[in-house]
Amino acid sequence: MSEAQTVRLSYEDGARAVELARESVESYVLHGQREQPGSMRDAFYNRTGAFVRLTSTRGRGRVRGCAGTYQGKNQLGHAIVDAAIKAASGDSCGSEIEPPELQNLNVSVCIVSNHILTNDPLADLELGKHGVAVDKGGNHGWLYPTIPVENGWSKEKYLSRVCRKAKLSPLAWQDEDTMVTLIEGQVFQERPDGGSVQELQIR
């Protein structure tokens, strides 16, 4: 395995990350504008990836949007804003977030702390700890780290679902020319009852 940098956020920084993601979604949906991070906390100057996931608090809590990147090309504050806007747009799950939906959204942010290129996904993957990205022949797909636990998936099913998302064969993760990256991170999300932000223990 090959490893990248490690970034860790305090609870206060994580809470601000969720707040910034929500502000960015609301600014985009209500005004068509890109939220500016403003005067950022020190941790937000780290160059690392981030994902933003939007789920409905109604019914079965379906995913309304999920976007981001595990590669840290931009400062974290800007990466959160970019991910939030893309998650709220029609580019994510097919339909753009509408203003009436905002009060019924739960916002979750995954701050990438590390990403690991693995040659043995089945052995190295830890369910509940790792997000997974696959790349092969120009096709790319990834899934959020909490998803297999939420759905009760095995390692094999998780890897197969990532491959299907990348429009590859469900067994493409076994191919030597498929790059499989395990994504480690901290997940912070709004509490369902509208209380303070919580950090999920995803290990």
GROMACS elastic network, one bead per residue, 0.5 to 0.9 nm:
[ bonds ]
;  ai    aj funct       b0    kb
    1   116     6  0.61321   500
    1   117     6  0.54110   500
    1   119     6  0.66387   500
    1   120     6  0.84691   500
    1   124     6  0.87602   500
    2   115     6  0.83186   500
    2   116     6  0.54451   500
    2   117     6  0.53427   500
    2   118     6  0.70912   500
    3     6     6  0.87821   500
    3   114     6  0.69728   500
    3   115     6  0.60653   500
    3   117     6  0.69251   500
    4   113     6  0.87012   500
    4   114     6  0.56992   500
    4   115     6  0.57628   500
    4   116     6  0.67328   500
    5    48     6  0.83318   500
    5   113     6  0.71943   500
    5   114     6  0.58169   500
    5   115     6  0.78961   500
    6    48     6  0.88269   500
    6   112     6  0.82309   500
    6   114     6  0.50695   500
    6   115     6  0.85208   500
    7    43     6  0.85136   500
    7    46     6  0.76704   500
    7    48     6  0.74913   500
    7   111     6  0.82258   500
    7   112     6  0.71070   500
    7   114     6  0.69624   500
    7   185     6  0.84036   500
    8    43     6  0.83626   500
    8   111     6  0.81923   500
    8   112     6  0.84477   500
    8   113     6  0.59619   500
    8   185     6  0.81971   500
    8   186     6  0.75961   500
    9    12     6  0.79135   500
    9    13     6  0.57168   500
    9    14     6  0.60741   500
    9    43     6  0.68137   500
    9   111     6  0.80268   500
    9   113     6  0.86588   500
    9   186     6  0.77378   500
   10    13     6  0.51657   500
   10    14     6  0.62008   500
   10    15     6  0.86350   500
   10    43     6  0.87241   500
   11    15     6  0.60938   500
   11    16     6  0.85787   500
   11   188     6  0.84963   500
   11   197     6  0.87911   500
   11   198     6  0.82943   500
   11   199     6  0.72069   500
   12    15     6  0.51238   500
   12    16     6  0.62675   500
   12    17     6  0.86418   500
   13    16     6  0.50682   500
   13    17     6  0.61636   500
   13    18     6  0.88639   500
   13    41     6  0.72043   500
   13    42     6  0.88962   500
   13    43     6  0.71313   500
   13    44     6  0.81292   500
   14    18     6  0.64816   500
   14    19     6  0.86686   500
   14   109     6  0.81841   500
   14   111     6  0.81771   500
   14   186     6  0.82585   500
   14   187     6  0.81214   500
   14   188     6  0.59781   500
   14   189     6  0.86468   500
   14   197     6  0.81747   500
   14   198     6  0.86407   500
   14   199     6  0.75710   500
   15    18     6  0.53067   500
   15    19     6  0.62829   500
   15    20     6  0.86775   500
   15   188     6  0.68937   500
   15   189     6  0.79420   500
   15   190     6  0.85813   500
   15   196     6  0.80807   500
   15   197     6  0.56335   500
   15   198     6  0.76365   500
   15   199     6  0.83504   500
   16    20     6  0.59984   500
   16    21     6  0.84951   500
   16    41     6  0.85784   500
   16   197     6  0.89843   500
   17    20     6  0.51322   500
   17    21     6  0.61979   500
   17    22     6  0.87434   500
   17    44     6  0.85180   500
   17    77     6  0.76987   500
   17    80     6  0.71834   500
   17   109     6  0.69830   500
   17   111     6  0.85133   500
   17   188     6  0.79646   500
   18    21     6  0.50301   500
   18    22     6  0.62578   500
   18    23     6  0.86051   500
   18    52     6  0.85808   500
   18    80     6  0.87039   500
   18   107     6  0.66782   500
   18   108     6  0.64932   500
   18   109     6  0.59379   500
   18   188     6  0.66935   500
   18   189     6  0.64104   500
   18   190     6  0.72630   500
   18   197     6  0.75088   500
   19    22     6  0.52314   500
   19    23     6  0.61701   500
   19    24     6  0.85766   500
   19   107     6  0.86512   500
   19   190     6  0.88356   500
   19   197     6  0.87406   500
   20    23     6  0.50525   500
   20    24     6  0.60635   500
   20    25     6  0.86312   500
   20    35     6  0.83768   500
   20    37     6  0.71235   500
   20    77     6  0.80986   500
   20    80     6  0.73534   500
   20    81     6  0.70773   500
   20    84     6  0.87426   500
   21    24     6  0.50823   500
   21    25     6  0.62426   500
   21    26     6  0.86796   500
   21    52     6  0.71228   500
   21    80     6  0.60894   500
   21    81     6  0.60236   500
   21    82     6  0.89634   500
   21    83     6  0.80517   500
   21    84     6  0.54295   500
   21    85     6  0.83635   500
   21   107     6  0.73134   500
   21   108     6  0.82449   500
   21   109     6  0.74616   500
   22    25     6  0.50867   500
   22    26     6  0.61405   500
   22    27     6  0.84991   500
   22    84     6  0.74850   500
   22   106     6  0.89686   500
   22   107     6  0.65172   500
   23    26     6  0.51917   500
   23    27     6  0.60131   500
   23    28     6  0.85289   500
   23    35     6  0.69925   500
   23    81     6  0.86479   500
   23    84     6  0.88870   500
   24    27     6  0.51483   500
   24    28     6  0.61178   500
   24    29     6  0.85242   500
   24    33     6  0.83588   500
   24    34     6  0.66577   500
   24    35     6  0.50135   500
   24    36     6  0.80485   500
   24    37     6  0.88195   500
   24    80     6  0.84434   500
   24    81     6  0.56993   500
   24    82     6  0.83388   500
   24    84     6  0.60665   500
   24    85     6  0.63937   500
   25    28     6  0.52399   500
   25    29     6  0.60167   500
   25    30     6  0.83816   500
   25    34     6  0.87622   500
   25    35     6  0.83241   500
   25    81     6  0.81420   500
   25    84     6  0.56478   500
   25    85     6  0.56856   500
   25    86     6  0.88431   500
   25    87     6  0.81113   500
   25    88     6  0.61068   500
   25    97     6  0.86158   500
   25   102     6  0.84147   500
   26    29     6  0.51406   500
   26    30     6  0.57176   500
   26    31     6  0.78081   500
   26    32     6  0.89082   500
   26    35     6  0.88062   500
   26    88     6  0.89063   500
   26    99     6  0.79920   500
   26   102     6  0.71631   500
   27    30     6  0.54778   500
   27    31     6  0.54302   500
   27    32     6  0.64552   500
   27    33     6  0.55618   500
   27    34     6  0.65417   500
   27    35     6  0.60571   500
   27    85     6  0.88258   500
   28    31     6  0.55251   500
   28    34     6  0.59698   500
   28    35     6  0.74209   500
   28    84     6  0.88663   500
   28    85     6  0.63576   500
   28    88     6  0.77754   500
   28    89     6  0.85843   500
   29    32     6  0.57623   500
   29    33     6  0.79652   500
   29    85     6  0.84580   500
   29    88     6  0.72984   500
   29    89     6  0.83006   500
   29    96     6  0.83740   500
   29    97     6  0.66622   500
   29    98     6  0.65081   500
   29    99     6  0.61040   500
   29   102     6  0.84745   500
   30    33     6  0.80905   500
   30    98     6  0.82891   500
   30    99     6  0.61649   500
   31    34     6  0.87134   500
   34    81     6  0.75808   500
   34    82     6  0.83128   500
   34    85     6  0.75706   500
   35    38     6  0.86438   500
   35    81     6  0.67356   500
   35    85     6  0.89238   500
   36    77     6  0.87446   500
   36    78     6  0.78361   500
   36    81     6  0.76326   500
   37    40     6  0.61853   500
   37    77     6  0.59524   500
   37    78     6  0.67285   500
   37    80     6  0.89543   500
   37    81     6  0.74438   500
   38    77     6  0.89416   500
   40    43     6  0.79896   500
   40    44     6  0.60147   500
   40    45     6  0.74035   500
   40    77     6  0.69673   500
   41    44     6  0.55321   500
   41    45     6  0.75470   500
   41    77     6  0.85910   500
   42    45     6  0.58077   500
   42    46     6  0.78676   500
   43    46     6  0.57632   500
   43    76     6  0.76837   500
   43    77     6  0.85862   500
   44    47     6  0.79766   500
   44    48     6  0.89533   500
   44    75     6  0.63214   500
   44    78     6  0.82159   500
   45    48     6  0.88321   500
   45    74     6  0.85821   500
   45    76     6  0.58388   500
   45    77     6  0.67500   500
   45    78     6  0.88538   500
   46    72     6  0.81680   500
   46    74     6  0.81636   500
   46    75     6  0.54009   500
   46    76     6  0.56451   500
   46    77     6  0.83951   500
   47    71     6  0.84464   500
   47    73     6  0.58919   500
   47    74     6  0.53031   500
   47    76     6  0.56403   500
   47    77     6  0.89958   500
   47    79     6  0.85775   500
   48    69     6  0.87398   500
   48    70     6  0.70495   500
   48    71     6  0.61328   500
   48    73     6  0.66453   500
   48    74     6  0.67992   500
   48    75     6  0.65909   500
   48    76     6  0.56890   500
   48    79     6  0.78353   500
   48   111     6  0.77448   500
   48   112     6  0.62905   500
   48   113     6  0.74335   500
   48   114     6  0.85485   500
   49    68     6  0.72119   500
   49    69     6  0.52411   500
   49    73     6  0.74538   500
   49    74     6  0.76436   500
   49    75     6  0.83412   500
   49    76     6  0.65927   500
   49    79     6  0.64130   500
   49    80     6  0.81629   500
   49   110     6  0.85828   500
   49   111     6  0.64668   500
   49   112     6  0.52106   500
   49   113     6  0.80989   500
   50    67     6  0.85441   500
   50    68     6  0.55751   500
   50    69     6  0.57811   500
   50    70     6  0.61130   500
   50    71     6  0.82843   500
   50    72     6  0.81465   500
   50    76     6  0.70193   500
   50    79     6  0.59978   500
   50    80     6  0.58328   500
   50    83     6  0.70567   500
   50   109     6  0.70371   500
   50   110     6  0.55934   500
   50   112     6  0.55687   500
   50   185     6  0.86628   500
   51    66     6  0.70654   500
   51    67     6  0.55610   500
   51    69     6  0.62052   500
   51    70     6  0.75846   500
   51    79     6  0.81907   500
   51    80     6  0.69482   500
   51    83     6  0.59039   500
   51    84     6  0.78424   500
   51    87     6  0.88239   500
   51   108     6  0.82643   500
   51   109     6  0.56684   500
   51   110     6  0.50440   500
   51   111     6  0.66892   500
   51   112     6  0.79064   500
   51   144     6  0.79492   500
   52    65     6  0.79602   500
   52    66     6  0.56175   500
   52    67     6  0.56489   500
   52    68     6  0.63177   500
   52    80     6  0.70083   500
   52    81     6  0.88973   500
   52    83     6  0.56081   500
   52    84     6  0.54695   500
   52    85     6  0.89354   500
   52    86     6  0.87575   500
   52    87     6  0.65848   500
   52   107     6  0.71894   500
   52   108     6  0.57613   500
   52   110     6  0.64641   500
   52   111     6  0.89016   500
   53    63     6  0.74551   500
   53    64     6  0.78374   500
   53    65     6  0.57651   500
   53    67     6  0.67044   500
   53    68     6  0.88344   500
   53    83     6  0.86549   500
   53    84     6  0.77874   500
   53    87     6  0.67228   500
   53   106     6  0.81812   500
   53   107     6  0.60579   500
   53   108     6  0.50795   500
   53   109     6  0.63097   500
   53   110     6  0.81907   500
   53   144     6  0.82508   500
   54    62     6  0.87825   500
   54    63     6  0.59992   500
   54    64     6  0.53946   500
   54    66     6  0.61621   500
   54    84     6  0.85107   500
   54    87     6  0.69636   500
   54    88     6  0.76692   500
   54   105     6  0.62881   500
   54   106     6  0.57172   500
   54   108     6  0.64230   500
   54   109     6  0.89256   500
   55    58     6  0.88227   500
   55    61     6  0.57789   500
   55    62     6  0.56165   500
   55    64     6  0.52100   500
   55    65     6  0.69719   500
   55    66     6  0.86696   500
   55   104     6  0.84239   500
   55   105     6  0.56284   500
   55   106     6  0.52171   500
   55   107     6  0.68299   500
   55   108     6  0.82448   500
   56    59     6  0.76602   500
   56    60     6  0.78971   500
   56    62     6  0.55759   500
   56    63     6  0.63972   500
   56    64     6  0.64658   500
   56   101     6  0.79907   500
   56   104     6  0.57818   500
   56   106     6  0.61710   500
   57    60     6  0.77053   500
   57    61     6  0.52088   500
   57    62     6  0.80503   500
   57   103     6  0.88326   500
   57   104     6  0.52319   500
   57   105     6  0.56767   500
   57   106     6  0.62531   500
   57   192     6  0.73608   500
   58    61     6  0.56495   500
   58    62     6  0.81172   500
   58   104     6  0.66827   500
   58   105     6  0.83809   500
   59    62     6  0.77067   500
   61    64     6  0.87824   500
   61   106     6  0.88902   500
   63    66     6  0.74253   500
   63    93     6  0.77822   500
   64    87     6  0.77141   500
   64    88     6  0.76204   500
   64    92     6  0.79923   500
   64    93     6  0.61133   500
   64    94     6  0.86648   500
   64    95     6  0.79340   500
   64    96     6  0.83244   500
   64    97     6  0.73439   500
   64   105     6  0.83628   500
   65    84     6  0.86966   500
   65    86     6  0.79331   500
   65    88     6  0.58584   500
   65    89     6  0.76761   500
   65    90     6  0.84288   500
   65    91     6  0.86648   500
   65    92     6  0.53232   500
   65    93     6  0.53116   500
   65    94     6  0.84899   500
   65    95     6  0.86107   500
   65    96     6  0.84199   500
   65    97     6  0.81806   500
   66    83     6  0.78171   500
   66    84     6  0.80408   500
   66    86     6  0.77125   500
   66    88     6  0.79687   500
   66    92     6  0.60924   500
   66    93     6  0.73726   500
   66   143     6  0.89674   500
   66   144     6  0.83106   500
   67    82     6  0.85747   500
   67    83     6  0.51354   500
   67    84     6  0.70320   500
   67    85     6  0.84354   500
   67    86     6  0.59074   500
   67    88     6  0.86714   500
   67    92     6  0.65198   500
   68    79     6  0.74608   500
   68    80     6  0.77402   500
   68    82     6  0.74270   500
   68    84     6  0.78556   500
   68    86     6  0.77334   500
   68    87     6  0.79214   500
   69    72     6  0.76311   500
   69    79     6  0.80098   500
   69    83     6  0.77187   500
   69   112     6  0.86414   500
   70   111     6  0.85721   500
   70   112     6  0.60798   500
   70   113     6  0.89549   500
   70   114     6  0.83342   500
   70   115     6  0.71510   500
   70   133     6  0.87398   500
   70   183     6  0.69677   500
   71    74     6  0.85169   500
   71   112     6  0.83355   500
   71   115     6  0.81960   500
   72    75     6  0.72687   500
   72    76     6  0.76589   500
   72    79     6  0.81348   500
   72   112     6  0.84313   500
   73    76     6  0.88821   500
   73    79     6  0.84288   500
   74    77     6  0.81716   500
   74    78     6  0.64234   500
   74    79     6  0.58846   500
   75    78     6  0.55660   500
   75    79     6  0.61875   500
   75    80     6  0.88478   500
   76    80     6  0.61783   500
   76    81     6  0.87156   500
   76   111     6  0.82547   500
   77    80     6  0.53851   500
   77    81     6  0.65721   500
   77    82     6  0.88774   500
   78    81     6  0.50955   500
   78    82     6  0.61416   500
   78    83     6  0.85515   500
   79    82     6  0.51768   500
   79    83     6  0.60969   500
   79    84     6  0.85521   500
   80    83     6  0.51758   500
   80    84     6  0.60622   500
   80    85     6  0.86551   500
   80   109     6  0.79220   500
   80   111     6  0.85916   500
   81    84     6  0.51798   500
   81    85     6  0.62719   500
   81    86     6  0.86980   500
   82    85     6  0.53416   500
   82    86     6  0.62831   500
   82    87     6  0.86017   500
   83    86     6  0.52145   500
   83    87     6  0.60089   500
   83    88     6  0.86149   500
   84    87     6  0.50794   500
   84    88     6  0.62436   500
   84    89     6  0.86948   500
   84   109     6  0.88804   500
   85    88     6  0.51801   500
   85    89     6  0.62270   500
   86    89     6  0.50511   500
   86    90     6  0.77912   500
   86    91     6  0.65337   500
   86    92     6  0.63750   500
   87    90     6  0.79041   500
   87    91     6  0.74668   500
   87    92     6  0.53654   500
   87    93     6  0.77796   500
   87    96     6  0.84900   500
   87    97     6  0.85773   500
   88    91     6  0.81763   500
   88    92     6  0.71641   500
   88    93     6  0.86949   500
   88    95     6  0.84707   500
   88    96     6  0.57984   500
   88    97     6  0.52331   500
   88    98     6  0.86528   500
   89    92     6  0.61124   500
   89    93     6  0.81021   500
   89    94     6  0.80920   500
   89    95     6  0.69576   500
   89    97     6  0.64112   500
   90    93     6  0.63229   500
   90    97     6  0.75502   500
   91    94     6  0.59540   500
   91    95     6  0.75042   500
   91    96     6  0.76896   500
   92    95     6  0.75329   500
   92    96     6  0.80313   500
   93    96     6  0.78614   500
   95    98     6  0.87846   500
   97   100     6  0.85310   500
   97   101     6  0.65942   500
   97   102     6  0.76403   500
   98   101     6  0.55403   500
   98   102     6  0.72158   500
   99   102     6  0.56406   500
   99   103     6  0.84165   500
  100   103     6  0.68521   500
  100   104     6  0.80083   500
  101   104     6  0.52966   500
  101   105     6  0.64575   500
  102   105     6  0.54278   500
  102   106     6  0.87344   500
  103   106     6  0.85913   500
  106   189     6  0.73866   500
  106   190     6  0.59966   500
  106   191     6  0.77214   500
  106   192     6  0.70460   500
  107   188     6  0.86091   500
  107   189     6  0.57457   500
  107   190     6  0.57748   500
  107   191     6  0.89435   500
  108   187     6  0.69242   500
  108   188     6  0.57310   500
  108   190     6  0.65070   500
  109   186     6  0.80841   500
  109   187     6  0.56293   500
  109   188     6  0.53531   500
  109   189     6  0.61841   500
  110   144     6  0.80706   500
  110   145     6  0.84140   500
  110   184     6  0.89643   500
  110   185     6  0.60027   500
  110   186     6  0.54642   500
  110   188     6  0.64724   500
  110   189     6  0.86483   500
  111   184     6  0.84648   500
  111   185     6  0.52654   500
  111   186     6  0.52595   500
  111   187     6  0.64534   500
  111   188     6  0.82058   500
  112   115     6  0.74173   500
  112   183     6  0.68540   500
  112   184     6  0.59082   500
  112   186     6  0.66834   500
  112   187     6  0.88225   500
  113   183     6  0.79366   500
  113   184     6  0.56574   500
  113   186     6  0.69742   500
  114   182     6  0.84605   500
  114   183     6  0.61969   500
  114   184     6  0.50758   500
  114   185     6  0.65714   500
  115   130     6  0.89635   500
  115   181     6  0.65288   500
  115   182     6  0.56127   500
  115   184     6  0.58591   500
  115   185     6  0.85147   500
  116   180     6  0.84802   500
  116   181     6  0.54361   500
  116   182     6  0.50769   500
  116   183     6  0.65038   500
  116   184     6  0.80711   500
  117   121     6  0.89671   500
  117   179     6  0.72208   500
  117   180     6  0.60186   500
  117   182     6  0.63531   500
  117   183     6  0.89107   500
  118   121     6  0.58561   500
  118   124     6  0.71234   500
  118   125     6  0.87855   500
  118   179     6  0.76998   500
  118   180     6  0.59161   500
  118   181     6  0.60633   500
  118   182     6  0.70649   500
  119   124     6  0.85691   500
  119   176     6  0.82888   500
  119   179     6  0.80592   500
  119   180     6  0.74097   500
  120   123     6  0.56080   500
  120   124     6  0.61274   500
  120   125     6  0.83311   500
  120   174     6  0.86288   500
  120   180     6  0.86248   500
  121   124     6  0.51957   500
  121   125     6  0.55054   500
  121   155     6  0.87879   500
  121   159     6  0.82537   500
  121   173     6  0.77647   500
  121   174     6  0.83123   500
  121   180     6  0.68764   500
  121   181     6  0.83412   500
  121   182     6  0.80457   500
  122   125     6  0.56636   500
  122   126     6  0.86259   500
  122   155     6  0.66460   500
  122   156     6  0.73305   500
  122   159     6  0.84877   500
  123   126     6  0.82536   500
  124   182     6  0.82976   500
  125   129     6  0.80594   500
  125   130     6  0.65363   500
  125   131     6  0.88540   500
  125   132     6  0.84745   500
  125   155     6  0.72530   500
  125   182     6  0.69589   500
  126   129     6  0.54670   500
  126   130     6  0.59012   500
  126   155     6  0.79475   500
  126   203     6  0.79550   500
  127   130     6  0.62039   500
  127   131     6  0.84551   500
  127   145     6  0.76519   500
  127   146     6  0.81598   500
  127   148     6  0.66088   500
  127   149     6  0.67769   500
  127   153     6  0.85506   500
  127   154     6  0.79114   500
  127   155     6  0.67915   500
  127   158     6  0.86171   500
  127   202     6  0.85514   500
  127   203     6  0.78078   500
  128   131     6  0.80285   500
  128   145     6  0.58247   500
  128   146     6  0.54819   500
  128   147     6  0.77918   500
  128   148     6  0.68077   500
  128   149     6  0.57467   500
  128   150     6  0.88824   500
  128   201     6  0.86086   500
  128   203     6  0.55010   500
  129   145     6  0.61541   500
  129   146     6  0.76225   500
  129   183     6  0.82092   500
  129   184     6  0.63965   500
  129   185     6  0.77504   500
  129   201     6  0.87052   500
  129   202     6  0.52162   500
  130   144     6  0.80489   500
  130   145     6  0.50151   500
  130   146     6  0.80774   500
  130   182     6  0.56393   500
  130   183     6  0.51275   500
  130   184     6  0.51481   500
  130   185     6  0.76058   500
  130   202     6  0.84150   500
  130   203     6  0.83833   500
  131   142     6  0.72789   500
  131   143     6  0.57755   500
  131   144     6  0.50235   500
  131   146     6  0.75451   500
  131   147     6  0.84201   500
  131   181     6  0.82891   500
  131   182     6  0.57790   500
  131   184     6  0.64670   500
  131   185     6  0.81604   500
  132   141     6  0.83291   500
  132   142     6  0.54263   500
  132   143     6  0.56766   500
  132   144     6  0.72536   500
  132   145     6  0.72202   500
  132   158     6  0.83970   500
  132   159     6  0.74552   500
  132   162     6  0.70261   500
  132   180     6  0.70313   500
  132   181     6  0.57654   500
  132   183     6  0.58069   500
  132   184     6  0.89670   500
  133   140     6  0.72435   500
  133   141     6  0.55963   500
  133   143     6  0.67179   500
  133   159     6  0.89171   500
  133   162     6  0.69153   500
  133   163     6  0.85253   500
  133   166     6  0.88836   500
  133   179     6  0.80885   500
  133   180     6  0.58311   500
  133   181     6  0.50977   500
  133   182     6  0.65825   500
  133   183     6  0.74874   500
  134   139     6  0.79722   500
  134   140     6  0.56894   500
  134   141     6  0.55176   500
  134   142     6  0.63558   500
  134   159     6  0.86561   500
  134   162     6  0.68718   500
  134   163     6  0.65818   500
  134   166     6  0.72004   500
  134   172     6  0.88081   500
  134   173     6  0.72577   500
  134   178     6  0.67571   500
  134   179     6  0.55768   500
  134   181     6  0.63541   500
  134   182     6  0.89978   500
  135   138     6  0.67376   500
  135   139     6  0.56038   500
  135   141     6  0.68608   500
  135   142     6  0.89958   500
  135   163     6  0.86509   500
  135   166     6  0.76955   500
  135   177     6  0.87532   500
  135   178     6  0.57903   500
  135   179     6  0.50647   500
  135   180     6  0.66883   500
  135   181     6  0.84719   500
  136   139     6  0.52401   500
  136   140     6  0.67161   500
  136   166     6  0.85921   500
  136   168     6  0.81064   500
  136   172     6  0.83272   500
  136   177     6  0.66506   500
  136   179     6  0.64198   500
  137   140     6  0.84633   500
  137   177     6  0.83521   500
  137   178     6  0.80582   500
  139   166     6  0.55989   500
  139   167     6  0.69305   500
  139   168     6  0.73982   500
  140   162     6  0.89905   500
  140   163     6  0.82909   500
  140   165     6  0.80147   500
  140   167     6  0.80217   500
  140   168     6  0.88021   500
  141   162     6  0.59659   500
  141   163     6  0.67002   500
  141   164     6  0.80520   500
  141   165     6  0.54454   500
  141   167     6  0.79290   500
  142   162     6  0.56116   500
  142   163     6  0.81582   500
  142   165     6  0.71814   500
  142   166     6  0.74352   500
  143   146     6  0.86295   500
  143   147     6  0.71595   500
  143   148     6  0.89255   500
  143   158     6  0.85122   500
  143   161     6  0.82900   500
  143   162     6  0.61087   500
  143   165     6  0.83078   500
  144   147     6  0.57446   500
  144   148     6  0.84491   500
  144   183     6  0.87609   500
  145   148     6  0.71239   500
  145   149     6  0.82514   500
  145   183     6  0.76370   500
  145   184     6  0.78787   500
  145   185     6  0.81852   500
  145   187     6  0.85639   500
  145   202     6  0.77016   500
  146   149     6  0.56616   500
  146   150     6  0.62675   500
  146   151     6  0.88674   500
  146   187     6  0.84951   500
  146   202     6  0.68252   500
  147   150     6  0.50909   500
  147   151     6  0.62154   500
  147   152     6  0.84358   500
  147   153     6  0.83184   500
  147   158     6  0.84511   500
  148   151     6  0.51908   500
  148   152     6  0.56893   500
  148   154     6  0.72648   500
  148   155     6  0.80577   500
  148   157     6  0.83951   500
  148   158     6  0.61032   500
  149   152     6  0.50810   500
  149   153     6  0.65255   500
  149   154     6  0.88090   500
  149   202     6  0.89170   500
  150   153     6  0.80679   500
  153   156     6  0.79253   500
  153   157     6  0.57411   500
  153   158     6  0.59901   500
  154   157     6  0.52179   500
  154   158     6  0.61794   500
  154   159     6  0.86708   500
  155   158     6  0.51289   500
  155   159     6  0.62071   500
  155   160     6  0.85321   500
  156   159     6  0.52412   500
  156   160     6  0.60613   500
  156   161     6  0.85900   500
  156   171     6  0.87758   500
  157   161     6  0.60319   500
  157   162     6  0.86154   500
  157   170     6  0.86102   500
  158   161     6  0.51824   500
  158   162     6  0.63603   500
  158   163     6  0.87487   500
  159   162     6  0.52171   500
  159   163     6  0.63498   500
  159   164     6  0.87661   500
  159   170     6  0.76811   500
  159   171     6  0.80173   500
  159   172     6  0.88007   500
  159   173     6  0.66118   500
  160   163     6  0.50753   500
  160   164     6  0.62307   500
  160   165     6  0.86688   500
  160   168     6  0.89545   500
  160   169     6  0.78315   500
  160   171     6  0.60136   500
  160   172     6  0.76768   500
  160   173     6  0.72374   500
  161   164     6  0.50012   500
  161   165     6  0.61667   500
  161   166     6  0.86424   500
  161   170     6  0.67417   500
  162   165     6  0.50672   500
  162   166     6  0.63864   500
  162   167     6  0.87886   500
  162   168     6  0.86977   500
  162   170     6  0.80007   500
  162   173     6  0.87011   500
  163   166     6  0.50318   500
  163   167     6  0.63709   500
  163   168     6  0.51251   500
  163   169     6  0.62844   500
  163   170     6  0.53536   500
  163   171     6  0.72995   500
  163   172     6  0.63333   500
  163   173     6  0.67561   500
  164   168     6  0.52982   500
  164   169     6  0.63321   500
  164   170     6  0.56066   500
  164   171     6  0.89770   500
  164   172     6  0.88824   500
  165   168     6  0.74031   500
  166   169     6  0.87515   500
  167   170     6  0.86745   500
  168   171     6  0.80608   500
  168   172     6  0.62487   500
  168   173     6  0.89534   500
  169   172     6  0.50818   500
  169   173     6  0.83737   500
  170   173     6  0.74641   500
  171   174     6  0.57938   500
  171   175     6  0.75993   500
  172   175     6  0.53394   500
  172   176     6  0.87962   500
  172   177     6  0.88389   500
  172   178     6  0.66826   500
  173   176     6  0.81481   500
  173   177     6  0.88809   500
  173   178     6  0.60014   500
  173   179     6  0.77104   500
  173   180     6  0.68257   500
  174   177     6  0.87538   500
  174   178     6  0.73812   500
  175   178     6  0.54524   500
  175   179     6  0.86650   500
  176   179     6  0.78924   500
  185   202     6  0.87267   500
  186   199     6  0.73145   500
  186   200     6  0.74639   500
  186   201     6  0.81323   500
  186   202     6  0.77624   500
  187   198     6  0.85170   500
  187   199     6  0.58199   500
  187   200     6  0.55466   500
  187   201     6  0.77853   500
  187   202     6  0.74963   500
  188   197     6  0.66743   500
  188   198     6  0.56381   500
  188   200     6  0.60368   500
  189   192     6  0.89465   500
  189   196     6  0.89053   500
  189   197     6  0.55327   500
  189   198     6  0.55521   500
  189   199     6  0.65081   500
  189   200     6  0.74697   500
  190   193     6  0.84082   500
  190   194     6  0.68238   500
  190   195     6  0.72237   500
  190   196     6  0.66148   500
  190   198     6  0.63179   500
  190   199     6  0.89440   500
  191   194     6  0.54000   500
  191   195     6  0.54641   500
  191   196     6  0.62680   500
  191   197     6  0.57623   500
  191   198     6  0.63323   500
  192   195     6  0.73978   500
  193   196     6  0.88383   500
  194   197     6  0.85163   500
  195   198     6  0.87516   500
  199   202     6  0.88770   500
  200   203     6  0.89050   500
